[in-house]
Amino acid sequence: MTEYTQSKIEPMDKFNAELLENVHPSNWVNPEPAGRYNLVIIGAGTAGLVTAAGAAGLGARVALIERDLLGGDCLNVGCVPSKSFISSSRAMEQIATAAKYGISNTDAAEVDFSAVMERVRAIRANISSHDSVKRFTELGVDIFLGQAEFSASDTVTVGDKTLQFKKAVIATGARAVTPAIEGIEEAGFLTNETVFNLTEQPKRLAVIGGGPIGCELAQAFARLGTQVTLFHKHQHLLNREDADAAAVIQEQFKKEGIQLVLGCSPFRVETSGSEKILHYKCGDTESSVTVDRILAAAGRAPNIENLNLTGVGVKFDKRQGIIVNDRLQTSNSRIFAAGDVCMKWKFTHAADAAARIIIQNALFFGRKKLSALTMPWCTYTDPEIAHVGMYEKDAAEKGIAIDTFMKPLSEVDRAITDGRESGFVKVHVRKGSDKIVGATVVAAHAGDMISELTLAIVGGIGLGKLSGVIHPYPTQAEAIKQIADAYSRTRLTPGIKKLFTKYLSFIR
């Protein structure tokens, strides 16, 4: 039987029991290795699961090794629980702002935090069947639970089992790092890996990190009634995003009462009973804030330990992870890697796309390249920020001249009727053409809207062509068509306008 020792999934209610039964069953006995595998995959997060399912579906002999929980971060401590939690916070926000829609008597609404978290656990347990040991076994994948270690250039050991492979894939992901703050380990802190274990709502929460994870969870906790203080070492939130987009989120956070401490760094934590006193510096000035819980949401580290990578000639960097070429091949030609352990794009959909590249390159001598992908992403604050392609700063760094078209949602009818005017659609095209090179959307459902622009980039569909695409009225996505119309109007030079005016005069 396998021993479950990695993740600390709490509380052990019926939902978490169902989760564990699906993704790390306590009575599981590793099978006998089945000769030489076409692929041995280490890590059963998104990259590992997609690789395993795809390869097995093509008839390959596949082994999948997981030391912790199948499903990886996305199912267990990332996308699924966080978006379930965020959906509850959005429901509360709708109630809190109902008066502006003519709905009254909403003051009696209360947050039952225990019920919110129970819902999170129930949804996670329900979805876990998709990533279960049972399902992947039925797909023809040999599942091994335990710590994997390369024992030779073509073998991996798991406990007392040795698996021989033609090709191997490392998909071990990444984990939250402990902040370099004196006393924080002694005081105790949450990360994305433990925050969804909460059953009691913290009255006061400090969030360290103003990137996507920190911003998403800070807003969600605040909307559920927690007093949130968000620390970020940079001068504005989401500093890697489009500056206009980040400014919208920052202003929204202020409106919602989130205390922003920007350009400052926490350096020490003290405890006083159950309280935590977080000391921080802003330049030469020291201050402190007292909270009940601290959520660390800054920094990730690749899971590269205990694999014997050096022994099999796989190069790696302790901060950046496993070093791969554009075909996701490591310095050992037999071994590939995908997902957070090696890629700059640390998204579930990026790991999925990388897995498909590996299937082709490892099994069919393909030459698919990671750099050929057009990768969109979304930060699930409210409003959401979605982006694809280049930012303005990227174009400037590459010496690419661009024209930028922007449509505020305050000028889009559906956004006005919804009371969701905060946001915009911004599209960059190569100067003198309609070729889309990048886009940013800030809207309630920006993550859904960005796909149209991603498709346009992938399919080589110019912005002018989008002007002829009929969009249902009224929708917020109509902003994309309005931007395309704005581009089309730029093609009407003074000379063309003059000829057109003469033509209209003639036909009258």
VEXDREN-2710 file (C-alpha; in Angstrom, 1 decimal):
% VEXDREN-2710
k/r/px/py/pz
1/MET/0.0/0.0/0.0
2/THR/1.1/3.6/-0.6
3/GLU/1.8/6.0/2.2
4/TYR/0.3/9.4/1.8
5/THR/2.7/12.0/3.3
6/GLN/2.9/15.0/1.0
7/SER/-0.1/17.4/0.9
8/LYS/-1.9/18.2/4.1
9/ILE/-5.5/18.0/3.0
10/GLU/-7.9/19.1/5.8
11/PRO/-10.5/18.7/7.3
12/MET/-11.0/15.0/6.7
13/ASP/-14.7/15.2/5.9
14/LYS/-16.5/13.2/3.3
15/PHE/-15.5/15.5/0.5
16/ASN/-11.8/15.3/1.2
17/ALA/-12.1/11.6/1.8
18/GLU/-13.6/11.3/-1.7
19/LEU/-10.9/13.4/-3.2
20/LEU/-8.1/11.3/-1.7
21/GLU/-9.8/8.1/-2.7
22/ASN/-9.8/9.3/-6.3
23/VAL/-6.3/10.9/-6.5
24/HIS/-4.3/8.9/-3.9
25/PRO/-6.2/5.9/-2.7
26/SER/-4.8/4.6/0.6
27/ASN/-5.2/0.9/-0.5
28/TRP/-3.4/1.3/-3.8
29/VAL/-0.7/-1.3/-4.6
30/ASN/1.7/-0.3/-7.4
31/PRO/1.6/-2.8/-10.3
32/GLU/4.5/-4.8/-11.6
33/PRO/6.3/-2.9/-14.3
34/ALA/5.3/-3.9/-17.8
35/GLY/8.5/-4.4/-19.6
36/ARG/10.0/-1.4/-21.4
37/TYR/7.7/1.6/-21.5
38/ASN/7.4/4.0/-24.4
39/LEU/7.0/6.8/-21.9
40/VAL/7.5/7.1/-18.2
41/ILE/6.1/10.3/-16.8
42/ILE/7.0/11.7/-13.5
43/GLY/4.3/14.0/-12.1
44/ALA/0.6/13.7/-12.5
45/GLY/-0.4/17.4/-12.7
46/THR/-1.9/18.7/-15.9
47/ALA/1.2/18.2/-18.0
48/GLY/1.7/14.6/-16.8
49/LEU/-2.0/13.7/-17.1
50/VAL/-2.4/15.1/-20.6
51/THR/0.8/13.4/-21.8
52/ALA/-0.2/10.1/-20.3
53/ALA/-3.8/10.1/-21.6
54/GLY/-2.7/11.2/-25.1
55/ALA/0.1/8.7/-25.4
56/ALA/-1.9/5.8/-24.1
57/GLY/-4.7/6.7/-26.5
58/LEU/-2.3/6.3/-29.4
59/GLY/-1.4/2.9/-28.2
60/ALA/1.9/3.7/-26.3
61/ARG/2.9/1.8/-23.2
62/VAL/2.8/4.4/-20.5
63/ALA/3.7/4.6/-16.8
64/LEU/2.7/7.6/-14.7
65/ILE/4.4/8.3/-11.3
66/GLU/3.0/10.6/-8.6
67/ARG/4.3/11.0/-5.1
68/ASP/1.4/13.1/-3.9
69/LEU/-2.0/13.7/-5.5
70/LEU/-3.0/13.1/-9.1
71/GLY/-4.4/16.3/-10.6
72/GLY/-1.5/18.4/-9.2
73/ASP/-1.9/22.0/-8.3
74/CYS/-4.8/22.8/-10.6
75/LEU/-7.2/20.3/-9.1
76/ASN/-6.1/20.2/-5.5
77/VAL/-4.7/23.6/-4.5
78/GLY/-5.0/25.9/-7.6
79/CYS/-7.6/26.5/-10.3
80/VAL/-10.5/24.4/-9.1
81/PRO/-10.6/25.4/-5.4
82/SER/-9.6/29.1/-6.1
83/LYS/-12.2/29.7/-8.7
84/SER/-14.9/27.9/-6.5
85/PHE/-13.9/30.3/-3.7
86/ILE/-13.9/33.3/-6.0
87/SER/-17.4/32.4/-7.3
88/SER/-18.7/32.6/-3.7
89/SER/-17.1/36.0/-3.2
90/ARG/-18.6/37.3/-6.4
91/ALA/-22.0/36.2/-5.3
92/MET/-21.6/38.2/-2.1
93/GLU/-20.4/41.2/-4.1
94/GLN/-23.6/41.1/-6.2
95/ILE/-25.7/41.2/-3.0
96/ALA/-23.6/44.0/-1.5
97/THR/-24.0/46.1/-4.7
98/ALA/-27.6/45.2/-5.4
99/ALA/-29.0/48.6/-4.4
100/LYS/-27.7/50.2/-7.5
101/TYR/-29.8/47.7/-9.5
102/GLY/-32.9/48.6/-7.6
103/ILE/-32.8/45.7/-5.2
104/SER/-33.3/46.6/-1.6
105/ASN/-33.3/44.9/1.9
106/THR/-30.1/43.0/1.3
107/ASP/-28.5/44.0/4.6
108/ALA/-29.5/40.7/6.2
109/ALA/-27.1/38.7/3.9
110/GLU/-24.4/36.9/5.9
111/VAL/-21.4/34.9/4.9
112/ASP/-21.2/31.4/6.2
113/PHE/-17.5/30.9/5.7
114/SER/-17.7/27.3/6.8
115/ALA/-20.3/26.6/4.1
116/VAL/-18.3/28.5/1.5
117/MET/-15.3/26.2/2.2
118/GLU/-17.5/23.1/2.2
119/ARG/-18.7/24.1/-1.2
120/VAL/-15.1/24.4/-2.4
121/ARG/-14.3/20.9/-1.1
122/ALA/-17.4/19.5/-2.6
123/ILE/-16.7/20.9/-6.1
124/ARG/-13.1/19.7/-5.9
125/ALA/-14.1/16.2/-4.9
126/ASN/-16.7/16.1/-7.7
127/ILE/-14.2/17.1/-10.4
128/SER/-11.4/14.8/-9.0
129/SER/-12.9/11.8/-10.8
130/HIS/-11.6/13.4/-14.0
131/ASP/-8.0/13.0/-12.7
132/SER/-8.5/9.8/-10.7
133/VAL/-6.3/6.7/-10.5
134/LYS/-9.2/4.7/-11.6
135/ARG/-9.9/6.7/-14.7
136/PHE/-6.2/6.7/-15.9
137/THR/-5.9/3.0/-15.1
138/GLU/-8.9/2.4/-17.3
139/LEU/-7.2/4.4/-20.1
140/GLY/-4.4/1.9/-20.0
141/VAL/-1.9/3.8/-18.0
142/ASP/0.2/2.0/-15.3
143/ILE/0.0/4.2/-12.1
144/PHE/2.8/4.2/-9.6
145/LEU/2.4/6.2/-6.3
146/GLY/5.6/7.2/-4.6
147/GLN/8.8/9.1/-5.0
148/ALA/10.5/8.7/-8.4
149/GLU/14.2/8.7/-8.9
150/PHE/16.3/8.2/-12.0
151/SER/18.5/5.2/-11.4
152/ALA/20.1/5.0/-14.9
153/SER/19.9/6.7/-18.2
154/ASP/16.8/4.6/-19.1
155/THR/15.4/3.5/-15.7
156/VAL/13.4/5.1/-12.9
157/THR/12.8/3.6/-9.5
158/VAL/9.7/4.0/-7.4
159/GLY/10.0/2.2/-4.0
160/ASP/11.1/-1.3/-4.8
161/LYS/10.0/-1.1/-8.5
162/THR/12.3/-0.3/-11.4
163/LEU/10.7/1.0/-14.6
164/GLN/12.6/0.9/-17.9
165/PHE/11.8/3.5/-20.5
166/LYS/12.5/4.6/-24.1
167/LYS/11.6/8.2/-23.3
168/ALA/10.8/9.9/-20.0
169/VAL/8.9/13.1/-19.1
170/ILE/9.5/15.2/-16.0
171/ALA/6.3/17.1/-15.1
172/THR/6.8/17.6/-11.3
173/GLY/5.5/21.2/-11.2
174/ALA/6.4/23.9/-8.7
175/ARG/5.5/24.9/-5.2
176/ALA/5.1/28.0/-3.1
177/VAL/8.3/29.3/-1.4
178/THR/8.7/30.4/2.1
179/PRO/9.2/34.2/2.2
180/ALA/12.5/35.5/3.4
181/ILE/10.9/37.2/6.5
182/GLU/12.3/36.7/10.0
183/GLY/10.0/34.7/12.2
184/ILE/7.4/33.8/9.6
185/GLU/7.9/30.1/9.9
186/GLU/7.6/30.2/13.7
187/ALA/4.4/32.4/13.4
188/GLY/2.9/30.2/10.7
189/PHE/1.6/31.2/7.3
190/LEU/-0.7/30.1/4.6
191/THR/0.0/29.5/0.9
192/ASN/-2.2/28.4/-2.0
193/GLU/-1.4/24.9/-0.8
194/THR/-3.0/25.3/2.6
195/VAL/-5.4/28.2/2.4
196/PHE/-8.3/26.0/1.2
197/ASN/-8.0/24.0/4.3
198/LEU/-9.5/26.9/6.3
199/THR/-12.9/26.4/7.9
200/GLU/-12.9/29.5/10.1
201/GLN/-12.7/32.9/8.4
202/PRO/-9.8/35.2/9.4
203/LYS/-11.0/38.6/10.5
204/ARG/-7.8/40.2/9.4
205/LEU/-5.5/38.8/6.7
206/ALA/-2.2/40.0/5.3
207/VAL/-1.5/39.0/1.8
208/ILE/2.2/39.1/0.7
209/GLY/2.4/39.5/-3.1
210/GLY/0.5/41.6/-5.6
211/GLY/0.7/39.2/-8.5
212/PRO/-2.2/37.1/-9.9
213/ILE/-2.5/34.7/-6.9
214/GLY/-2.2/37.4/-4.3
215/CYS/-4.7/39.7/-6.0
216/GLU/-7.3/37.0/-6.7
217/LEU/-7.4/35.8/-3.2
218/ALA/-7.1/39.2/-1.6
219/GLN/-10.2/40.4/-3.4
220/ALA/-12.1/37.2/-2.7
221/PHE/-11.4/37.3/1.1
222/ALA/-12.2/41.0/1.2
223/ARG/-15.6/40.5/-0.5
224/LEU/-16.4/37.7/2.0
225/GLY/-15.8/40.2/4.9
226/THR/-12.2/39.8/5.9
227/GLN/-10.2/42.9/6.5
228/VAL/-7.3/42.5/4.0
229/THR/-3.9/44.2/3.8
230/LEU/-2.1/43.5/0.6
231/PHE/1.7/44.0/0.4
232/HIS/3.6/44.3/-2.8
233/LYS/7.2/45.3/-3.3
234/HIS/6.5/47.2/-6.5
235/GLN/4.7/50.5/-6.8
236/HIS/1.6/49.1/-8.5
237/LEU/-0.2/45.8/-8.5
238/LEU/0.2/43.2/-11.2
239/ASN/3.4/45.0/-12.4
240/ARG/4.0/42.5/-15.2
241/GLU/0.6/43.3/-16.8
242/ASP/-0.5/46.1/-19.0
243/ALA/-0.2/49.2/-16.9
244/ASP/-3.6/50.5/-17.8
245/ALA/-5.1/47.1/-16.9
246/ALA/-3.3/47.0/-13.6
247/ALA/-4.5/50.5/-12.7
248/VAL/-8.1/49.4/-13.2
249/ILE/-7.7/46.6/-10.7
250/GLN/-5.8/48.8/-8.2
251/GLU/-8.6/51.4/-8.3
252/GLN/-11.2/48.6/-7.8
253/PHE/-9.3/47.2/-4.8
254/LYS/-9.3/50.7/-3.2
255/LYS/-13.0/51.0/-3.8
256/GLU/-13.6/47.6/-2.1
257/GLY/-11.6/48.7/1.0
258/ILE/-8.5/46.5/0.5
259/GLN/-5.6/48.2/2.2
260/LEU/-2.7/48.4/-0.3
261/VAL/0.8/48.7/1.0
262/LEU/2.9/49.3/-2.2
263/GLY/6.6/49.7/-2.7
264/CYS/7.1/48.1/0.8
265/SER/8.6/44.9/2.1
266/PRO/7.7/42.9/5.2
267/PHE/10.8/41.9/7.1
268/ARG/9.8/40.4/10.5
269/VAL/6.8/38.6/12.1
270/GLU/6.1/38.5/15.8
271/THR/3.3/36.7/17.6
272/SER/1.2/37.9/20.4
273/GLY/-1.2/35.2/21.5
274/SER/-3.1/34.2/18.4
275/GLU/-2.2/37.5/16.6
276/LYS/0.6/38.0/14.2
277/ILE/2.4/41.4/14.0
278/LEU/3.9/41.9/10.6
279/HIS/6.6/44.6/10.4
280/TYR/7.4/46.2/7.1
281/LYS/9.6/48.9/5.6
282/CYS/8.7/51.6/3.1
283/GLY/12.0/53.1/2.2
284/ASP/13.5/54.1/5.6
285/THR/10.2/54.1/7.4
286/GLU/9.1/51.1/9.5
287/SER/5.5/50.2/10.3
288/SER/3.5/47.2/11.4
289/VAL/0.1/45.7/11.0
290/THR/-1.6/43.1/13.3
291/VAL/-3.5/40.3/11.6
292/ASP/-4.9/36.9/12.3
293/ARG/-3.5/35.1/9.3
294/ILE/-0.7/35.7/6.7
295/LEU/-1.0/34.4/3.2
296/ALA/2.3/34.2/1.3
297/ALA/1.6/34.5/-2.5
298/ALA/5.0/35.6/-3.8
299/GLY/7.4/33.2/-5.4
300/ARG/7.4/29.6/-6.7
301/ALA/10.2/27.0/-6.8
302/PRO/10.5/24.1/-9.2
303/ASN/10.2/20.6/-7.8
304/ILE/13.5/19.2/-8.9
305/GLU/14.8/17.6/-5.7
306/ASN/15.3/13.8/-5.1
307/LEU/15.1/13.0/-8.8
308/ASN/18.9/12.4/-9.4
309/LEU/18.9/14.7/-12.3
310/THR/22.6/15.2/-12.2
311/GLY/23.1/11.4/-12.3
312/VAL/21.3/11.2/-15.7
313/GLY/22.8/14.4/-17.2
314/VAL/19.7/16.6/-16.9
315/LYS/20.7/20.3/-16.5
316/PHE/18.7/22.5/-14.2
317/ASP/18.7/25.8/-12.4
318/LYS/17.4/25.9/-8.8
319/ARG/15.3/28.9/-9.5
320/GLN/14.2/28.5/-13.1
321/GLY/13.9/24.7/-13.1
322/ILE/14.8/22.1/-15.6
323/ILE/16.5/23.5/-18.7
324/VAL/14.9/22.5/-22.0
325/ASN/15.2/23.4/-25.6
326/ASP/12.4/24.7/-27.8
327/ARG/11.2/21.1/-28.3
328/LEU/11.0/20.6/-24.5
329/GLN/13.9/18.2/-24.6
330/THR/16.4/18.3/-21.7
331/SER/20.2/17.9/-22.0
332/ASN/19.5/14.2/-21.8
333/SER/18.0/13.4/-25.3
334/ARG/15.8/10.6/-23.8
335/ILE/14.2/12.9/-21.2
336/PHE/11.7/15.7/-21.8
337/ALA/10.0/18.1/-19.4
338/ALA/6.8/20.2/-19.4
339/GLY/4.8/22.4/-17.1
340/ASP/5.8/24.6/-14.2
341/VAL/9.0/22.7/-13.6
342/CYS/10.6/24.2/-16.7
343/MET/8.4/26.8/-18.4
344/LYS/7.9/30.5/-17.9
345/TRP/4.2/30.1/-18.6
346/LYS/2.9/28.7/-15.4
347/PHE/-0.7/28.1/-16.4
348/THR/-2.8/24.9/-16.6
349/HIS/-3.6/25.5/-20.3
350/ALA/0.1/26.1/-21.0
351/ALA/1.0/22.7/-19.4
352/ASP/-1.7/21.1/-21.5
353/ALA/-0.3/22.6/-24.7
354/ALA/3.2/21.6/-23.8
355/ALA/2.1/18.0/-23.2
356/ARG/0.7/17.8/-26.7
357/ILE/4.1/19.0/-28.1
358/ILE/5.9/16.3/-26.1
359/ILE/3.6/13.5/-27.4
360/GLN/4.5/14.4/-30.9
361/ASN/8.2/15.1/-30.3
362/ALA/8.9/12.1/-28.0
363/LEU/6.8/9.4/-29.7
364/PHE/6.9/10.5/-33.4
365/PHE/10.2/12.3/-33.8
366/GLY/8.3/15.5/-34.2
367/ARG/9.8/19.0/-34.2
368/LYS/7.0/21.0/-32.6
369/LYS/8.3/24.1/-30.9
370/LEU/7.1/25.7/-27.7
371/SER/7.9/29.2/-29.1
372/ALA/5.4/28.6/-31.9
373/LEU/2.5/28.7/-29.4
374/THR/0.3/31.8/-29.0
375/MET/-0.4/31.8/-25.3
376/PRO/-3.3/33.7/-23.7
377/TRP/-3.7/34.0/-20.0
378/CYS/-6.2/35.5/-17.5
379/THR/-6.1/36.9/-14.0
380/TYR/-9.4/36.2/-12.3
381/THR/-9.9/39.3/-10.3
382/ASP/-13.1/41.3/-10.9
383/PRO/-12.9/42.7/-13.4
384/GLU/-10.7/40.0/-15.0
385/ILE/-7.5/40.8/-17.0
386/ALA/-6.8/38.7/-20.0
387/HIS/-3.9/39.1/-22.4
388/VAL/-2.4/37.5/-25.5
389/GLY/0.6/38.3/-27.6
390/MET/2.8/41.4/-27.1
391/TYR/2.4/44.2/-24.7
392/GLU/3.4/47.7/-25.9
393/LYS/6.7/47.4/-24.0
394/ASP/7.4/44.1/-25.8
395/ALA/6.9/45.7/-29.2
396/ALA/9.2/48.6/-28.2
397/GLU/11.9/46.3/-27.0
398/LYS/11.8/44.3/-30.3
399/GLY/11.7/47.5/-32.4
400/ILE/8.3/46.7/-33.8
401/ALA/6.2/49.8/-34.6
402/ILE/2.6/49.3/-33.7
403/ASP/-0.7/51.1/-33.7
404/THR/-3.0/50.7/-30.7
405/PHE/-6.7/50.8/-30.6
406/MET/-8.6/51.0/-27.4
407/LYS/-12.3/50.9/-26.5
408/PRO/-13.4/51.7/-22.9
409/LEU/-16.3/49.6/-21.6
410/SER/-18.0/52.7/-20.5
411/GLU/-18.8/53.2/-24.2
412/VAL/-20.1/49.7/-24.7
413/ASP/-23.9/49.3/-24.3
414/ARG/-23.9/45.9/-22.7
415/ALA/-21.3/47.0/-20.1
416/ILE/-23.5/50.0/-19.3
417/THR/-26.7/47.9/-18.9
418/ASP/-24.7/45.5/-16.7
419/GLY/-23.3/48.3/-14.6
420/ARG/-19.8/46.9/-15.4
421/GLU/-18.2/49.9/-17.2
422/SER/-14.8/49.5/-15.5
423/GLY/-12.5/48.1/-18.1
424/PHE/-11.5/48.2/-21.8
425/VAL/-10.4/46.3/-24.8
426/LYS/-7.0/47.2/-26.2
427/VAL/-5.6/45.7/-29.5
428/HIS/-2.1/46.3/-31.0
429/VAL/-1.5/45.9/-34.7
430/ARG/1.7/46.2/-36.7
431/LYS/1.9/49.8/-37.9
432/GLY/0.5/50.2/-41.4
433/SER/-1.3/46.9/-41.3
434/ASP/-4.2/45.1/-39.6
435/LYS/-2.0/42.2/-38.3
436/ILE/-2.8/41.7/-34.6
437/VAL/0.3/41.3/-32.4
438/GLY/-1.2/41.6/-29.0
439/ALA/-4.4/42.4/-27.0
440/THR/-5.5/43.0/-23.4
441/VAL/-9.1/42.8/-22.2
442/VAL/-10.3/44.1/-18.8
443/ALA/-13.9/43.0/-18.3
444/ALA/-16.1/40.9/-16.1
445/HIS/-15.5/37.9/-18.3
446/ALA/-12.3/38.9/-20.1
447/GLY/-11.0/35.3/-20.0
448/ASP/-13.9/34.3/-22.3
449/MET/-13.5/37.4/-24.6
450/ILE/-9.7/36.9/-25.2
451/SER/-10.2/33.7/-27.2
452/GLU/-11.6/35.6/-30.2
453/LEU/-8.5/37.7/-30.4
454/THR/-6.2/34.6/-29.8
455/LEU/-7.9/32.9/-32.7
456/ALA/-7.4/35.9/-34.8
457/ILE/-3.6/35.9/-34.1
458/VAL/-3.3/32.1/-34.6
459/GLY/-5.4/32.1/-37.8
460/GLY/-3.7/35.2/-39.2
461/ILE/-7.1/37.0/-39.2
462/GLY/-6.5/40.8/-39.4
463/LEU/-8.3/43.3/-37.3
464/GLY/-10.0/44.6/-40.5
465/LYS/-11.6/41.2/-41.0
466/LEU/-13.0/41.2/-37.5
467/SER/-15.0/44.3/-38.5
468/GLY/-17.1/42.1/-40.8
469/VAL/-17.8/39.6/-38.1
470/ILE/-21.3/40.0/-36.7
471/HIS/-21.4/40.1/-32.9
472/PRO/-24.7/39.6/-31.1
473/TYR/-26.1/42.8/-29.6
474/PRO/-25.8/43.6/-26.8
475/THR/-22.7/41.9/-25.6
476/GLN/-19.5/43.2/-24.0
477/ALA/-17.5/41.4/-26.8
478/GLU/-19.0/43.9/-29.2
479/ALA/-16.1/46.1/-28.0
480/ILE/-13.8/44.0/-30.2
481/LYS/-15.9/44.7/-33.3
482/GLN/-16.0/48.4/-32.4
483/ILE/-12.2/48.4/-32.2
484/ALA/-12.1/46.7/-35.6
485/ASP/-14.5/49.3/-37.0
486/ALA/-12.1/52.0/-35.6
487/TYR/-9.2/50.4/-37.5
488/SER/-11.3/50.3/-40.7
489/ARG/-12.0/54.0/-40.5
490/THR/-8.3/54.7/-40.4
491/ARG/-8.1/53.3/-43.9
492/LEU/-10.3/56.1/-45.2
493/THR/-7.5/58.6/-46.2
494/PRO/-8.5/62.2/-47.0
495/GLY/-8.2/61.3/-50.7
496/ILE/-10.5/58.4/-50.4
497/LYS/-13.0/60.4/-48.4
498/LYS/-12.9/63.1/-51.0
499/LEU/-13.6/60.7/-53.9
500/PHE/-16.4/59.0/-51.9
501/THR/-18.0/62.4/-51.2
502/LYS/-17.9/63.2/-55.0
503/TYR/-19.4/59.8/-55.7
504/LEU/-22.3/60.4/-53.3
505/SER/-22.9/63.8/-54.9
506/PHE/-23.0/62.2/-58.3
507/ILE/-25.5/59.5/-57.5
508/ARG/-27.8/62.0/-55.9
END
